[in-house]
Amino acid sequence: MSSLAPLPVAIPLIAAAVLMGLGHWVPVRLARLFAVVVSLSVLVLCAVLVVGSRHSLVLHWFGGWRPEAGVALGVSFAIDQFGAAGATLAALIVLAAVVTWLGSDELDAVGLALVMTTLAAAVGFCLTGDIFNLFVFFELMSVSVFGLVAIDASHVGAIRGALQMAVSNSVGAFFVLMGIALLYARTGALNLAQMGNALTSRRSDQLVVTALVLIAVGFLVKAAVVPFHFWLADAAGTAPAPVAMLLVGMVDSLGLYAVARIYWTVFSGISAPHIHALRLVLLVVAGGTALLGAALAWEEARPRRRLAYVSISHTGLMLLGVALLDPNGLAGFGVYAVADGATKAALFAAAHGADHPKHPRPRAAALVLGVGALALAGLPPFATALGKGLIEHGASTSTRPVLLAVLWFSSTLTAAAVIGMALEWWNHPMEAAQSQSRGWGWAAVSGALLAVVAAWGVVPGVARAAVRAADGLTNRAAYAAAVLATPAAGTRPRQTPTPGLGVEPLLLGLAAVLVATGLAVERRRRVSHGHEPSAVMTQPWTILKSRSIGDAVTWLTVGTALLGAGVTLAFR
Amino acid sequence: MNVLPYLVAAWLLIIGLWGIITSRNLVHLVVCVSVVQSSTYLLLLAIGYRSHATAPVFADIPLGRSVVDPVVQALCLTDVVVGATVTALLLAFVLQVHKRTGSLDPEQLARMDD
């Protein structure tokens, strides 16, 4: 199993090189087939790693540089079930995006090579046990996605989106690097486990707090959490839809995964005395993102941007799971990230089918939006309901009502926004003769993704497996002992009980679907009567919808300062 | 080792961010991104610096001679590669923007429709 670990990174990297080298000589159909086969094989390998890591970490030390006496000089892949599941999600979304894209002319060998690099980087990002390695994979993923967003160079909007994304994400990446440098200065280590051990034996100080804030901000920029969300609205709103599938299905979840991974392996020991205050700070960020994103989605008129705001809102919901700093919440995040990532990717696949400048939209796309909205609302059997139930059970009894309200309100409003789009598209359908413009790959992909989300929700034992994986990730001492091959004294495996969810998710989901449909229908009626929808709300929101790079970086700076102040206070 | 390099790193970060925020020209904006990145180079090298130490090349120095930390230098080198890639890509985007719109003003770009 250990020798298998580097393959899901190495295979797509080699494939990217082959595509770049031979792409001009082979027919583009062959190149596309090759990319599909490679993505599929990576998906299978990652799934094998999920199974292989269910009892213990899968460790791979590159070049055989194993740790000695608790000091790791080498670079490792340290794969637990959570990381392997993240890699599987990445491979699934990449496969879906490639298949969706097959019918379009703009996808050439260079584009495929960039997709393969993105896949390799995303998988490596999930599997690595070294913080600098994590940063490098993060940058590799970012740079390939920047290129993919702007792959159609004739579309100025997409280039602006790419520029906006590249500047925001690069500044975020520099913050991460500064945080890593500060942590290295304090601990003398780059291995996550060794850093965690070195920090746990100390008291917290301002340098550690600053490092925590810088690293968190860098990855929250990638996750497009408010107020770092400007780039996602612009990039997902203008990029080719399959690239937007990567952004909303994979990149944002991986940003949050990194926050969870680094918090639990490095900072959880040193921040244990301050966990309540820290939780509060993170929950405020998450709740604000969920609510503001939902409001922006409801208010936005352009379909692609509306879907981007839906995605931002749901990233906030995922962050709620991470922010609870609790195994149940984290398990909820894991289930929700897979379910929600696949749902959002299905929505953008439908947008791809509907996205033709001259042709009206196929009714099948409206249908996908409608079913996707049910998943967004959290209606069982869709696994989003399961994820939300787990997140909710991660909360203490005092925060649970507020958390429940935020979860329910944001998912209802985003579902209403998507149902509104579905009604619009259903009533302006496309004639059958024109419907071949985009092929039908998108329809197959969105159908398959939604089926996966539904199946993931009914397979028995998903909740228990997720809680067990979260127990593994949150057990810092056991992780460190396994990675550094030191005696695991006093590190009993955690056994968080899996909560029983009962009928509550079904009732909440039904209520959400009913209210969302009501809202969407009511708004449609008003629009057809000539009332401008929610004109009162328009003004204050424009500030959060800016497309200016300067505004985005201003908010990035202000957000960093505010989060820094919050976390510093939490550590007092 | 004094505190000066850290102050310069913080200063580069702040003026770089200020430059990005207030920029009226996309090429200038890309250079400001590079300025922010320079602050990370300085921070990394300052962390690994030791007084009266030499370069960490062990071929021709006597045993026991103290050297600066080679790890941060390796990180810095990787950072330089990443920075060159990002800057080149950003400039390529800026070229495309100029080719399509004839303008380099970020605010004008922001006002254009999707």
Boltz contact constraints between the chains, C-beta under 6 A:
constraints:
  - contact:
      token1: [A, 139]
      token2: [B, 82]
      max_distance: 6.0
  - contact:
      token1: [A, 143]
      token2: [B, 85]
      max_distance: 6.0
  - contact:
      token1: [A, 146]
      token2: [B, 89]
      max_distance: 6.0
  - contact:
      token1: [A, 150]
      token2: [B, 93]
      max_distance: 6.0
  - contact:
      token1: [A, 153]
      token2: [B, 96]
      max_distance: 6.0
  - contact:
      token1: [A, 156]
      token2: [B, 100]
      max_distance: 6.0
  - contact:
      token1: [A, 157]
      token2: [B, 114]
      max_distance: 6.0
  - contact:
      token1: [A, 159]
      token2: [B, 93]
      max_distance: 6.0
  - contact:
      token1: [A, 159]
      token2: [B, 96]
      max_distance: 6.0
  - contact:
      token1: [A, 159]
      token2: [B, 97]
      max_distance: 6.0
  - contact:
      token1: [A, 160]
      token2: [B, 109]
      max_distance: 6.0
  - contact:
      token1: [A, 162]
      token2: [B, 93]
      max_distance: 6.0
  - contact:
      token1: [A, 163]
      token2: [B, 93]
      max_distance: 6.0
  - contact:
      token1: [A, 166]
      token2: [B, 90]
      max_distance: 6.0
  - contact:
      token1: [A, 170]
      token2: [B, 33]
      max_distance: 6.0
  - contact:
      token1: [A, 170]
      token2: [B, 86]
      max_distance: 6.0
  - contact:
      token1: [A, 174]
      token2: [B, 36]
      max_distance: 6.0
  - contact:
      token1: [A, 174]
      token2: [B, 37]
      max_distance: 6.0
  - contact:
      token1: [A, 174]
      token2: [B, 40]
      max_distance: 6.0
  - contact:
      token1: [A, 177]
      token2: [B, 40]
      max_distance: 6.0
  - contact:
      token1: [A, 178]
      token2: [B, 40]
      max_distance: 6.0
  - contact:
      token1: [A, 178]
      token2: [B, 43]
      max_distance: 6.0
  - contact:
      token1: [A, 181]
      token2: [B, 43]
      max_distance: 6.0
  - contact:
      token1: [A, 181]
      token2: [B, 44]
      max_distance: 6.0
  - contact:
      token1: [A, 181]
      token2: [B, 47]
      max_distance: 6.0
  - contact:
      token1: [A, 185]
      token2: [B, 47]
      max_distance: 6.0
  - contact:
      token1: [A, 237]
      token2: [B, 114]
      max_distance: 6.0
  - contact:
      token1: [A, 238]
      token2: [B, 114]
      max_distance: 6.0
  - contact:
      token1: [A, 547]
      token2: [B, 110]
      max_distance: 6.0
  - contact:
      token1: [A, 548]
      token2: [B, 110]
      max_distance: 6.0
  - contact:
      token1: [A, 549]
      token2: [B, 106]
      max_distance: 6.0
  - contact:
      token1: [A, 550]
      token2: [B, 21]
      max_distance: 6.0
  - contact:
      token1: [A, 553]
      token2: [B, 20]
      max_distance: 6.0
  - contact:
      token1: [A, 553]
      token2: [B, 21]
      max_distance: 6.0
  - contact:
      token1: [A, 554]
      token2: [B, 21]
      max_distance: 6.0
  - contact:
      token1: [A, 557]
      token2: [B, 17]
      max_distance: 6.0
